Amino acid sequence: MTGEELIAQFESSATPADGFHHADHVRLAFEYLCRYPALEALEGFSDALKRFAAAQGKAERYHETITWAYLLLVRERMARADRAQSWEEFAERNPDLLRWKGGILDRFYRKETLDSDLARMVFLFPDLIGLS
């Protein structure tokens, strides 16, 4: 499926819930960032995820901190690349972004922070930076 098709399918709520996993979220973020400036991508991606969660009857599952953190990490990795990449190249070069359990956010956030209601509602800055 092309990036345009993926975005169109997701925005029309045609994406099946049981077939949309963490790596699919990361790819969707990548595709938005390939097509829109960062702030527009953040807004469009977040709005689409909220609609998707609501359409599944699980609006409470939308998590703003996780959504924004991953989109910003994808954006940074894209900017650090020496050239534009296809999704396949990006995924191959950034496997740490595709791992959900024990993934990259564990390096930046305490579990209790990500589990909080506040983190679901608003973006929280990382709280493990500089701690060891």
C-alpha positions as CSV (number, residue, x, y, z in Angstrom):
1,M,0.0,0.0,0.0
2,T,1.3,3.4,-0.9
3,G,1.7,6.2,1.7
4,E,-1.2,8.1,0.2
5,E,-3.4,5.0,0.3
6,L,-2.4,4.4,3.9
7,I,-3.3,7.9,5.0
8,A,-6.6,7.9,3.0
9,Q,-7.6,4.6,4.4
10,F,-6.8,5.7,7.9
11,E,-8.5,9.1,7.6
12,S,-11.7,7.5,6.2
13,S,-11.8,5.1,9.2
14,A,-11.5,2.1,6.9
15,T,-8.4,0.8,8.7
16,P,-9.3,-2.4,10.6
17,A,-8.5,-2.0,14.3
18,D,-7.2,-5.5,14.7
19,G,-4.7,-5.0,11.9
20,F,-3.2,-1.7,13.1
21,H,-0.3,-2.2,15.3
22,H,2.6,-0.1,16.7
23,A,4.7,-0.3,13.5
24,D,1.7,0.8,11.5
25,H,1.4,3.9,13.7
26,V,5.1,4.7,13.1
27,R,4.7,4.2,9.4
28,L,1.6,6.5,9.4
29,A,3.6,9.2,11.2
30,F,6.4,8.8,8.7
31,E,3.9,9.1,5.8
32,Y,2.4,12.3,7.3
33,L,5.9,13.8,7.7
34,C,6.8,13.0,4.1
35,R,3.8,15.0,2.9
36,Y,3.3,17.9,5.4
37,P,5.4,20.4,7.4
38,A,6.0,19.1,10.9
39,L,3.2,21.0,12.7
40,E,0.6,20.1,10.1
41,A,1.7,16.5,10.3
42,L,1.4,16.5,14.0
43,E,-2.1,18.0,13.9
44,G,-3.3,15.7,11.1
45,F,-1.8,12.6,12.6
46,S,-3.1,13.3,16.1
47,D,-6.6,14.2,14.8
48,A,-6.7,11.0,12.7
49,L,-5.7,8.9,15.6
50,K,-8.4,10.5,17.8
51,R,-11.0,9.7,15.2
52,F,-9.7,6.2,14.8
53,A,-9.9,5.5,18.5
54,A,-13.4,7.0,18.7
55,A,-14.6,5.0,15.8
56,Q,-13.4,1.8,17.6
57,G,-15.4,2.9,20.7
58,K,-12.1,3.4,22.5
59,A,-11.6,7.2,22.5
60,E,-9.8,6.9,25.9
61,R,-7.0,5.0,24.3
62,Y,-5.6,8.0,22.5
63,H,-2.4,9.0,24.2
64,E,-1.1,12.5,23.4
65,T,2.4,12.1,24.9
66,I,3.1,8.8,23.1
67,T,1.7,10.1,19.8
68,W,3.6,13.3,19.8
69,A,6.8,11.7,21.1
70,Y,6.9,9.2,18.4
71,L,6.1,11.6,15.7
72,L,8.8,14.0,16.9
73,L,11.3,11.1,17.0
74,V,10.4,10.1,13.5
75,R,10.8,13.7,12.4
76,E,14.3,13.9,14.0
77,R,15.4,10.6,12.4
78,M,14.2,11.8,9.0
79,A,16.1,15.1,9.4
80,R,19.3,13.3,10.4
81,A,19.2,11.0,7.4
82,D,21.6,11.9,4.6
83,R,18.8,11.9,2.0
84,A,15.1,11.2,1.6
85,Q,14.2,7.6,2.4
86,S,11.5,5.2,1.5
87,W,9.5,3.7,4.4
88,E,11.4,0.4,3.9
89,E,14.7,2.2,4.2
90,F,13.6,4.2,7.2
91,A,12.3,1.1,9.0
92,E,15.5,-0.8,8.3
93,R,17.6,2.1,9.7
94,N,15.4,2.7,12.8
95,P,14.3,-0.6,14.2
96,D,14.2,0.9,17.7
97,L,11.2,3.0,16.7
98,L,9.3,-0.1,15.7
99,R,9.6,-2.0,19.0
100,W,6.6,-1.3,21.3
101,K,7.3,-3.4,24.4
102,G,10.6,-2.1,25.9
103,G,10.7,0.5,23.2
104,I,12.5,3.8,22.9
105,L,10.1,5.8,25.2
106,D,11.3,3.7,28.1
107,R,14.6,5.6,27.9
108,F,12.8,9.0,28.2
109,Y,9.8,8.5,30.4
110,R,9.0,6.9,33.8
111,K,6.3,4.2,33.5
112,E,4.1,6.1,35.9
113,T,4.4,9.2,33.8
114,L,3.2,7.5,30.6
115,D,0.5,5.7,32.6
116,S,-0.9,9.0,33.9
117,D,-4.2,10.6,32.8
118,L,-2.3,13.8,32.2
119,A,0.1,12.2,29.7
120,R,-2.9,10.9,27.8
121,M,-4.5,14.4,27.6
122,V,-1.5,16.6,26.9
123,F,2.1,16.2,25.7
124,L,4.5,15.8,28.6
125,F,8.2,16.4,28.2
126,P,10.5,13.4,28.9
127,D,11.2,13.0,32.6
128,L,14.2,10.7,32.5
129,I,16.6,12.9,30.6
130,G,19.9,13.1,32.5
131,L,18.9,10.5,35.1
132,S,21.0,7.4,35.5
